[in-house]
Amino acid sequence: MQIGQIVKPHGLQGELAVTTHSDLFDEIEPSCLICELDGIYVPFFVEDLRYKNDDTLLVKFEGIDSSEDAKELIKAPLFIEKKYVPEEIGQNEVEGIDYYIGFRLLDAKGAEIGTIEGVDDSSENVLFLVIGPQDQEYYIPATDEYIIEINDEKRTMSMTLPEGLLDL
């Protein structure tokens, strides 16, 4: 399961900054994380793992001992094996709000609004960036109060949106 993406080296000893929306590591300490490098999943043993803030995880892998080594991993998606995820934690909680990128967004009647292409979490109010069928851009609040249903298999999300939101 994807838990984030490596953003940059942190310091000179090979530590990496990872963006994540998961607080999974408050509950577990995996011995191994997996990076996708050139389409190949490569396991790395974890030496140290800690949160810098709510959205940034600092990870130190065995064998990555300099900022030069760490630079090779920039932009790599980071995964965790399912065996490390407690059963009571759902996949959506592990992957965070970015999990929904690529989902088709439907209105309450089942009509397609567009595809979720991004997430803007730069403010307190998280927004989905949705691209409509005619390349219209919509910023839609990613709030539970609007979500009716999420179908992980079909990769769809149905929402009841406030009247006029799509006209902005």
mmCIF file of the C-alpha atoms, coordinates in Angstrom:
data_MODEL
# 
_entry.id   MODEL 
# 
loop_
_atom_site.group_PDB 
_atom_site.id 
_atom_site.type_symbol 
_atom_site.label_atom_id 
_atom_site.label_alt_id 
_atom_site.label_comp_id 
_atom_site.label_asym_id 
_atom_site.label_entity_id 
_atom_site.label_seq_id 
_atom_site.pdbx_PDB_ins_code 
_atom_site.Cartn_x 
_atom_site.Cartn_y 
_atom_site.Cartn_z 
_atom_site.occupancy 
_atom_site.B_iso_or_equiv 
_atom_site.pdbx_formal_charge 
_atom_site.auth_seq_id 
_atom_site.auth_comp_id 
_atom_site.auth_asym_id 
_atom_site.auth_atom_id 
_atom_site.pdbx_PDB_model_num 
ATOM 1   C CA . MET A 1 1   ? 0.000   0.000  0.000   1.00 0.00 ? 1   MET A CA 1 
ATOM 2   C CA . GLN A 1 2   ? 1.348   3.410  -0.900  1.00 0.00 ? 2   GLN A CA 1 
ATOM 3   C CA . ILE A 1 3   ? 1.937   5.608  2.142   1.00 0.00 ? 3   ILE A CA 1 
ATOM 4   C CA . GLY A 1 4   ? 3.591   8.612  0.557   1.00 0.00 ? 4   GLY A CA 1 
ATOM 5   C CA . GLN A 1 5   ? 6.314   9.927  -1.703  1.00 0.00 ? 5   GLN A CA 1 
ATOM 6   C CA . ILE A 1 6   ? 9.937   10.789 -1.037  1.00 0.00 ? 6   ILE A CA 1 
ATOM 7   C CA . VAL A 1 7   ? 10.377  14.523 -1.482  1.00 0.00 ? 7   VAL A CA 1 
ATOM 8   C CA . LYS A 1 8   ? 13.980  15.363 -0.666  1.00 0.00 ? 8   LYS A CA 1 
ATOM 9   C CA . PRO A 1 9   ? 17.033  14.493 1.389   1.00 0.00 ? 9   PRO A CA 1 
ATOM 10  C CA . HIS A 1 10  ? 16.957  15.745 4.969   1.00 0.00 ? 10  HIS A CA 1 
ATOM 11  C CA . GLY A 1 11  ? 20.374  16.550 6.354   1.00 0.00 ? 11  GLY A CA 1 
ATOM 12  C CA . LEU A 1 12  ? 23.701  15.067 5.313   1.00 0.00 ? 12  LEU A CA 1 
ATOM 13  C CA . GLN A 1 13  ? 23.428  11.520 6.712   1.00 0.00 ? 13  GLN A CA 1 
ATOM 14  C CA . GLY A 1 14  ? 21.005  10.073 4.138   1.00 0.00 ? 14  GLY A CA 1 
ATOM 15  C CA . GLU A 1 15  ? 17.736  10.783 5.940   1.00 0.00 ? 15  GLU A CA 1 
ATOM 16  C CA . LEU A 1 16  ? 14.753  11.330 3.636   1.00 0.00 ? 16  LEU A CA 1 
ATOM 17  C CA . ALA A 1 17  ? 11.703  13.598 3.901   1.00 0.00 ? 17  ALA A CA 1 
ATOM 18  C CA . VAL A 1 18  ? 8.503   11.822 2.851   1.00 0.00 ? 18  VAL A CA 1 
ATOM 19  C CA . THR A 1 19  ? 5.131   13.487 2.313   1.00 0.00 ? 19  THR A CA 1 
ATOM 20  C CA . THR A 1 20  ? 2.341   11.434 3.817   1.00 0.00 ? 20  THR A CA 1 
ATOM 21  C CA . HIS A 1 21  ? -1.174  11.963 5.071   1.00 0.00 ? 21  HIS A CA 1 
ATOM 22  C CA . SER A 1 22  ? -1.070  8.833  7.184   1.00 0.00 ? 22  SER A CA 1 
ATOM 23  C CA . ASP A 1 23  ? -0.565  8.639  10.930  1.00 0.00 ? 23  ASP A CA 1 
ATOM 24  C CA . LEU A 1 24  ? 0.006   4.890  10.645  1.00 0.00 ? 24  LEU A CA 1 
ATOM 25  C CA . PHE A 1 25  ? 3.471   5.139  12.172  1.00 0.00 ? 25  PHE A CA 1 
ATOM 26  C CA . ASP A 1 26  ? 2.005   6.303  15.469  1.00 0.00 ? 26  ASP A CA 1 
ATOM 27  C CA . GLU A 1 27  ? 0.860   2.680  15.857  1.00 0.00 ? 27  GLU A CA 1 
ATOM 28  C CA . ILE A 1 28  ? 3.496   0.531  14.122  1.00 0.00 ? 28  ILE A CA 1 
ATOM 29  C CA . GLU A 1 29  ? 7.238   0.415  13.449  1.00 0.00 ? 29  GLU A CA 1 
ATOM 30  C CA . PRO A 1 30  ? 7.874   -1.512 10.214  1.00 0.00 ? 30  PRO A CA 1 
ATOM 31  C CA . SER A 1 31  ? 11.317  -2.951 9.672   1.00 0.00 ? 31  SER A CA 1 
ATOM 32  C CA . CYS A 1 32  ? 11.053  -2.475 5.911   1.00 0.00 ? 32  CYS A CA 1 
ATOM 33  C CA . LEU A 1 33  ? 9.557   0.041  3.454   1.00 0.00 ? 33  LEU A CA 1 
ATOM 34  C CA . ILE A 1 34  ? 9.449   -0.272 -0.319  1.00 0.00 ? 34  ILE A CA 1 
ATOM 35  C CA . CYS A 1 35  ? 10.402  2.330  -2.941  1.00 0.00 ? 35  CYS A CA 1 
ATOM 36  C CA . GLU A 1 36  ? 9.342   2.171  -6.554  1.00 0.00 ? 36  GLU A CA 1 
ATOM 37  C CA . LEU A 1 37  ? 12.445  2.871  -8.631  1.00 0.00 ? 37  LEU A CA 1 
ATOM 38  C CA . ASP A 1 38  ? 12.172  2.750  -12.423 1.00 0.00 ? 38  ASP A CA 1 
ATOM 39  C CA . GLY A 1 39  ? 9.090   0.520  -12.154 1.00 0.00 ? 39  GLY A CA 1 
ATOM 40  C CA . ILE A 1 40  ? 10.775  -1.945 -9.784  1.00 0.00 ? 40  ILE A CA 1 
ATOM 41  C CA . TYR A 1 41  ? 9.780   -2.305 -6.138  1.00 0.00 ? 41  TYR A CA 1 
ATOM 42  C CA . VAL A 1 42  ? 12.917  -2.188 -3.998  1.00 0.00 ? 42  VAL A CA 1 
ATOM 43  C CA . PRO A 1 43  ? 12.769  -2.970 -0.260  1.00 0.00 ? 43  PRO A CA 1 
ATOM 44  C CA . PHE A 1 44  ? 14.791  -0.884 2.193   1.00 0.00 ? 44  PHE A CA 1 
ATOM 45  C CA . PHE A 1 45  ? 15.372  -1.717 5.843   1.00 0.00 ? 45  PHE A CA 1 
ATOM 46  C CA . VAL A 1 46  ? 14.379  1.105  8.196   1.00 0.00 ? 46  VAL A CA 1 
ATOM 47  C CA . GLU A 1 47  ? 17.015  2.382  10.635  1.00 0.00 ? 47  GLU A CA 1 
ATOM 48  C CA . ASP A 1 48  ? 14.920  5.252  11.987  1.00 0.00 ? 48  ASP A CA 1 
ATOM 49  C CA . LEU A 1 49  ? 11.498  6.714  11.350  1.00 0.00 ? 49  LEU A CA 1 
ATOM 50  C CA . ARG A 1 50  ? 9.871   9.780  12.918  1.00 0.00 ? 50  ARG A CA 1 
ATOM 51  C CA . TYR A 1 51  ? 7.384   12.527 12.109  1.00 0.00 ? 51  TYR A CA 1 
ATOM 52  C CA . LYS A 1 52  ? 8.731   16.000 11.400  1.00 0.00 ? 52  LYS A CA 1 
ATOM 53  C CA . ASN A 1 53  ? 5.162   17.383 11.284  1.00 0.00 ? 53  ASN A CA 1 
ATOM 54  C CA . ASP A 1 54  ? 1.660   16.157 10.370  1.00 0.00 ? 54  ASP A CA 1 
ATOM 55  C CA . ASP A 1 55  ? 2.486   15.747 6.673   1.00 0.00 ? 55  ASP A CA 1 
ATOM 56  C CA . THR A 1 56  ? 6.205   14.932 6.705   1.00 0.00 ? 56  THR A CA 1 
ATOM 57  C CA . LEU A 1 57  ? 7.838   11.724 7.804   1.00 0.00 ? 57  LEU A CA 1 
ATOM 58  C CA . LEU A 1 58  ? 11.610  11.474 8.178   1.00 0.00 ? 58  LEU A CA 1 
ATOM 59  C CA . VAL A 1 59  ? 13.020  8.070  7.264   1.00 0.00 ? 59  VAL A CA 1 
ATOM 60  C CA . LYS A 1 60  ? 16.559  6.717  7.475   1.00 0.00 ? 60  LYS A CA 1 
ATOM 61  C CA . PHE A 1 61  ? 17.255  3.559  5.469   1.00 0.00 ? 61  PHE A CA 1 
ATOM 62  C CA . GLU A 1 62  ? 20.161  1.149  5.960   1.00 0.00 ? 62  GLU A CA 1 
ATOM 63  C CA . GLY A 1 63  ? 22.757  1.702  3.231   1.00 0.00 ? 63  GLY A CA 1 
ATOM 64  C CA . ILE A 1 64  ? 21.631  5.251  2.431   1.00 0.00 ? 64  ILE A CA 1 
ATOM 65  C CA . ASP A 1 65  ? 24.318  7.183  4.306   1.00 0.00 ? 65  ASP A CA 1 
ATOM 66  C CA . SER A 1 66  ? 24.730  10.494 2.482   1.00 0.00 ? 66  SER A CA 1 
ATOM 67  C CA . SER A 1 67  ? 22.634  13.196 0.879   1.00 0.00 ? 67  SER A CA 1 
ATOM 68  C CA . GLU A 1 68  ? 24.011  12.004 -2.485  1.00 0.00 ? 68  GLU A CA 1 
ATOM 69  C CA . ASP A 1 69  ? 22.664  8.478  -1.862  1.00 0.00 ? 69  ASP A CA 1 
ATOM 70  C CA . ALA A 1 70  ? 19.354  9.993  -0.748  1.00 0.00 ? 70  ALA A CA 1 
ATOM 71  C CA . LYS A 1 71  ? 19.031  12.108 -3.921  1.00 0.00 ? 71  LYS A CA 1 
ATOM 72  C CA . GLU A 1 72  ? 18.689  8.879  -5.942  1.00 0.00 ? 72  GLU A CA 1 
ATOM 73  C CA . LEU A 1 73  ? 15.345  8.260  -4.204  1.00 0.00 ? 73  LEU A CA 1 
ATOM 74  C CA . ILE A 1 74  ? 13.741  11.705 -4.730  1.00 0.00 ? 74  ILE A CA 1 
ATOM 75  C CA . LYS A 1 75  ? 10.172  11.485 -6.095  1.00 0.00 ? 75  LYS A CA 1 
ATOM 76  C CA . ALA A 1 76  ? 10.000  7.731  -5.484  1.00 0.00 ? 76  ALA A CA 1 
ATOM 77  C CA . PRO A 1 77  ? 6.612   6.494  -4.253  1.00 0.00 ? 77  PRO A CA 1 
ATOM 78  C CA . LEU A 1 78  ? 6.929   4.814  -0.862  1.00 0.00 ? 78  LEU A CA 1 
ATOM 79  C CA . PHE A 1 79  ? 4.988   1.682  0.060   1.00 0.00 ? 79  PHE A CA 1 
ATOM 80  C CA . ILE A 1 80  ? 4.427   -0.503 3.099   1.00 0.00 ? 80  ILE A CA 1 
ATOM 81  C CA . GLU A 1 81  ? 3.677   -4.214 3.107   1.00 0.00 ? 81  GLU A CA 1 
ATOM 82  C CA . LYS A 1 82  ? 0.085   -5.012 4.083   1.00 0.00 ? 82  LYS A CA 1 
ATOM 83  C CA . LYS A 1 83  ? 1.315   -7.332 6.836   1.00 0.00 ? 83  LYS A CA 1 
ATOM 84  C CA . TYR A 1 84  ? 2.429   -4.262 8.812   1.00 0.00 ? 84  TYR A CA 1 
ATOM 85  C CA . VAL A 1 85  ? -1.014  -2.619 8.662   1.00 0.00 ? 85  VAL A CA 1 
ATOM 86  C CA . PRO A 1 86  ? -3.360  -3.528 11.523  1.00 0.00 ? 86  PRO A CA 1 
ATOM 87  C CA . GLU A 1 87  ? -6.654  -5.002 10.267  1.00 0.00 ? 87  GLU A CA 1 
ATOM 88  C CA . GLU A 1 88  ? -8.723  -2.306 11.995  1.00 0.00 ? 88  GLU A CA 1 
ATOM 89  C CA . ILE A 1 89  ? -7.023  0.372  9.876   1.00 0.00 ? 89  ILE A CA 1 
ATOM 90  C CA . GLY A 1 90  ? -8.564  0.709  6.416   1.00 0.00 ? 90  GLY A CA 1 
ATOM 91  C CA . GLN A 1 91  ? -6.609  1.159  3.197   1.00 0.00 ? 91  GLN A CA 1 
ATOM 92  C CA . ASN A 1 92  ? -7.931  4.713  2.789   1.00 0.00 ? 92  ASN A CA 1 
ATOM 93  C CA . GLU A 1 93  ? -6.505  5.666  6.188   1.00 0.00 ? 93  GLU A CA 1 
ATOM 94  C CA . VAL A 1 94  ? -3.073  4.355  5.227   1.00 0.00 ? 94  VAL A CA 1 
ATOM 95  C CA . GLU A 1 95  ? -2.875  6.076  1.895   1.00 0.00 ? 95  GLU A CA 1 
ATOM 96  C CA . GLY A 1 96  ? -4.551  9.296  2.990   1.00 0.00 ? 96  GLY A CA 1 
ATOM 97  C CA . ILE A 1 97  ? -6.514  11.710 0.858   1.00 0.00 ? 97  ILE A CA 1 
ATOM 98  C CA . ASP A 1 98  ? -4.184  11.211 -2.152  1.00 0.00 ? 98  ASP A CA 1 
ATOM 99  C CA . TYR A 1 99  ? -5.682  7.716  -2.421  1.00 0.00 ? 99  TYR A CA 1 
ATOM 100 C CA . TYR A 1 100 ? -8.652  9.277  -4.242  1.00 0.00 ? 100 TYR A CA 1 
ATOM 101 C CA . ILE A 1 101 ? -6.615  10.765 -7.097  1.00 0.00 ? 101 ILE A CA 1 
ATOM 102 C CA . GLY A 1 102 ? -7.863  9.072  -10.257 1.00 0.00 ? 102 GLY A CA 1 
ATOM 103 C CA . PHE A 1 103 ? -11.354 8.399  -8.861  1.00 0.00 ? 103 PHE A CA 1 
ATOM 104 C CA . ARG A 1 104 ? -14.305 9.510  -10.979 1.00 0.00 ? 104 ARG A CA 1 
ATOM 105 C CA . LEU A 1 105 ? -16.496 11.991 -9.112  1.00 0.00 ? 105 LEU A CA 1 
ATOM 106 C CA . LEU A 1 106 ? -20.257 11.551 -9.498  1.00 0.00 ? 106 LEU A CA 1 
ATOM 107 C CA . ASP A 1 107 ? -23.127 13.720 -8.344  1.00 0.00 ? 107 ASP A CA 1 
ATOM 108 C CA . ALA A 1 108 ? -26.005 12.422 -6.193  1.00 0.00 ? 108 ALA A CA 1 
ATOM 109 C CA . LYS A 1 109 ? -27.879 11.223 -9.311  1.00 0.00 ? 109 LYS A CA 1 
ATOM 110 C CA . GLY A 1 110 ? -24.872 9.308  -10.678 1.00 0.00 ? 110 GLY A CA 1 
ATOM 111 C CA . ALA A 1 111 ? -23.913 11.827 -13.383 1.00 0.00 ? 111 ALA A CA 1 
ATOM 112 C CA . GLU A 1 112 ? -20.175 12.227 -13.858 1.00 0.00 ? 112 GLU A CA 1 
ATOM 113 C CA . ILE A 1 113 ? -18.702 15.533 -12.719 1.00 0.00 ? 113 ILE A CA 1 
ATOM 114 C CA . GLY A 1 114 ? -15.123 14.646 -13.643 1.00 0.00 ? 114 GLY A CA 1 
ATOM 115 C CA . THR A 1 115 ? -11.975 12.920 -12.414 1.00 0.00 ? 115 THR A CA 1 
ATOM 116 C CA . ILE A 1 116 ? -10.112 13.795 -9.233  1.00 0.00 ? 116 ILE A CA 1 
ATOM 117 C CA . GLU A 1 117 ? -6.714  14.889 -10.554 1.00 0.00 ? 117 GLU A CA 1 
ATOM 118 C CA . GLY A 1 118 ? -5.181  16.365 -7.421  1.00 0.00 ? 118 GLY A CA 1 
ATOM 119 C CA . VAL A 1 119 ? -5.569  17.406 -3.803  1.00 0.00 ? 119 VAL A CA 1 
ATOM 120 C CA . ASP A 1 120 ? -4.973  20.895 -2.438  1.00 0.00 ? 120 ASP A CA 1 
ATOM 121 C CA . ASP A 1 121 ? -4.214  20.544 1.253   1.00 0.00 ? 121 ASP A CA 1 
ATOM 122 C CA . SER A 1 122 ? -2.349  23.824 1.627   1.00 0.00 ? 122 SER A CA 1 
ATOM 123 C CA . SER A 1 123 ? -5.069  25.226 3.884   1.00 0.00 ? 123 SER A CA 1 
ATOM 124 C CA . GLU A 1 124 ? -7.350  23.939 6.643   1.00 0.00 ? 124 GLU A CA 1 
ATOM 125 C CA . ASN A 1 125 ? -10.028 23.181 4.012   1.00 0.00 ? 125 ASN A CA 1 
ATOM 126 C CA . VAL A 1 126 ? -8.777  20.317 1.846   1.00 0.00 ? 126 VAL A CA 1 
ATOM 127 C CA . LEU A 1 127 ? -10.002 20.492 -1.769  1.00 0.00 ? 127 LEU A CA 1 
ATOM 128 C CA . PHE A 1 128 ? -10.176 17.990 -4.600  1.00 0.00 ? 128 PHE A CA 1 
ATOM 129 C CA . LEU A 1 129 ? -9.022  19.322 -7.970  1.00 0.00 ? 129 LEU A CA 1 
ATOM 130 C CA . VAL A 1 130 ? -11.526 17.804 -10.402 1.00 0.00 ? 130 VAL A CA 1 
ATOM 131 C CA . ILE A 1 131 ? -11.203 17.993 -14.190 1.00 0.00 ? 131 ILE A CA 1 
ATOM 132 C CA . GLY A 1 132 ? -14.542 17.760 -16.003 1.00 0.00 ? 132 GLY A CA 1 
ATOM 133 C CA . PRO A 1 133 ? -15.311 16.173 -19.385 1.00 0.00 ? 133 PRO A CA 1 
ATOM 134 C CA . GLN A 1 134 ? -14.695 19.478 -21.222 1.00 0.00 ? 134 GLN A CA 1 
ATOM 135 C CA . ASP A 1 135 ? -11.484 20.176 -19.253 1.00 0.00 ? 135 ASP A CA 1 
ATOM 136 C CA . GLN A 1 136 ? -13.298 22.403 -16.730 1.00 0.00 ? 136 GLN A CA 1 
ATOM 137 C CA . GLU A 1 137 ? -11.467 22.755 -13.406 1.00 0.00 ? 137 GLU A CA 1 
ATOM 138 C CA . TYR A 1 138 ? -13.436 22.459 -10.189 1.00 0.00 ? 138 TYR A CA 1 
ATOM 139 C CA . TYR A 1 139 ? -12.200 22.783 -6.633  1.00 0.00 ? 139 TYR A CA 1 
ATOM 140 C CA . ILE A 1 140 ? -14.518 20.714 -4.470  1.00 0.00 ? 140 ILE A CA 1 
ATOM 141 C CA . PRO A 1 141 ? -14.304 20.505 -0.674  1.00 0.00 ? 141 PRO A CA 1 
ATOM 142 C CA . ALA A 1 142 ? -13.060 17.057 0.378   1.00 0.00 ? 142 ALA A CA 1 
ATOM 143 C CA . THR A 1 143 ? -15.399 16.831 3.330   1.00 0.00 ? 143 THR A CA 1 
ATOM 144 C CA . ASP A 1 144 ? -17.325 13.866 4.697   1.00 0.00 ? 144 ASP A CA 1 
ATOM 145 C CA . GLU A 1 145 ? -20.519 15.915 4.835   1.00 0.00 ? 145 GLU A CA 1 
ATOM 146 C CA . TYR A 1 146 ? -20.721 15.962 0.990   1.00 0.00 ? 146 TYR A CA 1 
ATOM 147 C CA . ILE A 1 147 ? -19.627 12.360 0.349   1.00 0.00 ? 147 ILE A CA 1 
ATOM 148 C CA . ILE A 1 148 ? -22.474 9.895  -0.178  1.00 0.00 ? 148 ILE A CA 1 
ATOM 149 C CA . GLU A 1 149 ? -20.602 6.790  -1.266  1.00 0.00 ? 149 GLU A CA 1 
ATOM 150 C CA . ILE A 1 150 ? -17.108 5.612  -2.165  1.00 0.00 ? 150 ILE A CA 1 
ATOM 151 C CA . ASN A 1 151 ? -16.672 2.554  -4.361  1.00 0.00 ? 151 ASN A CA 1 
ATOM 152 C CA . ASP A 1 152 ? -13.044 1.418  -4.210  1.00 0.00 ? 152 ASP A CA 1 
ATOM 153 C CA . GLU A 1 153 ? -13.517 -1.314 -6.822  1.00 0.00 ? 153 GLU A CA 1 
ATOM 154 C CA . LYS A 1 154 ? -15.048 1.017  -9.434  1.00 0.00 ? 154 LYS A CA 1 
ATOM 155 C CA . ARG A 1 155 ? -12.854 3.927  -8.241  1.00 0.00 ? 155 ARG A CA 1 
ATOM 156 C CA . THR A 1 156 ? -15.832 6.259  -7.942  1.00 0.00 ? 156 THR A CA 1 
ATOM 157 C CA . MET A 1 157 ? -16.963 8.751  -5.320  1.00 0.00 ? 157 MET A CA 1 
ATOM 158 C CA . SER A 1 158 ? -20.518 10.103 -5.161  1.00 0.00 ? 158 SER A CA 1 
ATOM 159 C CA . MET A 1 159 ? -21.119 13.493 -3.578  1.00 0.00 ? 159 MET A CA 1 
ATOM 160 C CA . THR A 1 160 ? -24.022 15.806 -2.832  1.00 0.00 ? 160 THR A CA 1 
ATOM 161 C CA . LEU A 1 161 ? -22.668 19.240 -3.670  1.00 0.00 ? 161 LEU A CA 1 
ATOM 162 C CA . PRO A 1 162 ? -24.049 22.625 -2.653  1.00 0.00 ? 162 PRO A CA 1 
ATOM 163 C CA . GLU A 1 163 ? -26.147 24.237 -5.355  1.00 0.00 ? 163 GLU A CA 1 
ATOM 164 C CA . GLY A 1 164 ? -24.095 26.471 -7.645  1.00 0.00 ? 164 GLY A CA 1 
ATOM 165 C CA . LEU A 1 165 ? -20.685 25.068 -6.608  1.00 0.00 ? 165 LEU A CA 1 
ATOM 166 C CA . LEU A 1 166 ? -19.979 23.795 -10.117 1.00 0.00 ? 166 LEU A CA 1 
ATOM 167 C CA . ASP A 1 167 ? -20.906 27.190 -11.600 1.00 0.00 ? 167 ASP A CA 1 
ATOM 168 C CA . LEU A 1 168 ? -18.073 29.055 -9.866  1.00 0.00 ? 168 LEU A CA 1 
# 
